[in-house]
């Protein structure tokens, strides 16, 4: 992914994580990748991003 689109994907995923608050980050990312046709190789990085965002949300609550 190009730098700009990569950042857009990350921001979009962060927003969706805040909205949906998924119980299973890996499944959430797999569905996201499939739905938006993101090229392979980013699943682990995006899963980590979702887990981090959920952690931030839980620490604030």
N, C-alpha and C positions, 0 to 999 in steps of 0.2 A: 504494500500500500504506500502511496505517496505520503509525505510528511503531513500535509494539510488534511487529507482525508483520514489519515490514521488518528489525528487529534479529534476530528469530527466524530469518528466512530467511538472513541473513548468518552467524549462528552455525552453523546447520545446514550451510551450504555450506562453511564453514571446517573443520568436523569431517569432512565427506565428502572434502574435499581432502586432509586429513591421512591419512585411511584409504586412499583410492584412488590418491593421487599421480598425477593424470592427466598424460599426455604432451602433450595438446592442450587447453589451458584453454578455448578458445572452444567446441569441440565438447562438452566436459564441461558447460559452462554451458548450452548449447542443449538438451542432453538433460535437464538438471536442470529447466530452465524448462518444457519440454514435459511431463515426468513429473509435476511438482507444480503445473502449471497456474498459473504466476505470470504476472501481467499484463505486457504488453509495455513496452519502454522501459528495462528494467533490465539488459539483456544486457551492455552495455559496462561498467557499474559492477560487476556481479558477476564479469565476466571479469577485471577489474583486481584485484578482491579475491582471486580464485583465484591469479592470477599473483603477487601480493604474498605470499600464504600459502606458495606453493611456493618463492619466494625466501627467505623466512624459514627454511623447512625445509632448504634447500640450504646456507645459510650456517652453520647449526648443525652439520651433518654433517661 
